[in-house]
């Protein structure tokens, strides 16, 4: 496999995608765990945790997207 070939580009894109998914999962799992108490008992504290979970999921999604775009620009634009 040569550097810059179609197979090489495909493997780089696959690695970048995996990195983005793993980064998103690192925020998704704790975010969902923070949302669980609202399903059991509805009060102000659990409602606050619910929103904190959504904020964590959203922030991790934006961070993962930012990292993926940055890695894509750094690696694939130079080939």
N, C-alpha and C positions, 0 to 999 in steps of 0.2 A: 504494500500500500504506500503510495507516494503522499507526501505532504501537499495538501491543496487539491487532492483528487475528490471526486464526488463521495466516495466511501468515507474518506477522512472527514469531510464536512458533515456528513450524516452522523458519524460517531460523535463529533464535537457537539452538534445540536442535541443529540440524545443525552450526552453528559450534562449539558447546560439545563435541559429540561428536568433531568433527575435532581439536580441541585436545587432548582426552584421548587419542585414538589416536596422534597425533604424539608426545605426551609419553611414552606407553608405548613407542613404537617407539625413542625415544632411549635407553631402557634395555634393550630387547629385543635390539637388534643387538649392542652390546658384550657383553651377557650370553651370547649364543650364541657369539660369538667366543672368549670365555673358556672355554667348554665344549668347544671343538674339540680341544685337545691331549689330552684324556682319551680321545677316540676313536682317536687315533693310537697313543699309548703310555700304558699304565696304570702310573703310579707315584704316590707320595704328593704330589708337587708338582702333577701334572696333576689329581689327585683334589681337591686344595685349590682349584685354579682352577675345577673343575666346580662345587663348592659356592659359590664366590664368584660365579660366573655366575648360579646360582639365586637367591642373595641379591639380586643386582643386578636381576634380572627381577622378583622379588617386590616389592622396594622401589619400582621404577619403576611397577609396577601400582598399588600403594597410593597413591603420590604423584599419579599421573594421576587416579585415582578421587577423591582428596581435592580436587584442583584442579577437576575437573568438577562435583562437588557444590557447592563454594564458588561457582563461576561461575553455576551454575544458581540457587542461592539469591539471589545478588546481582542477577541480571538479570531472571529470570522471576517472582520473588516480588513485584517492585515494579510489574509490569504489571497 
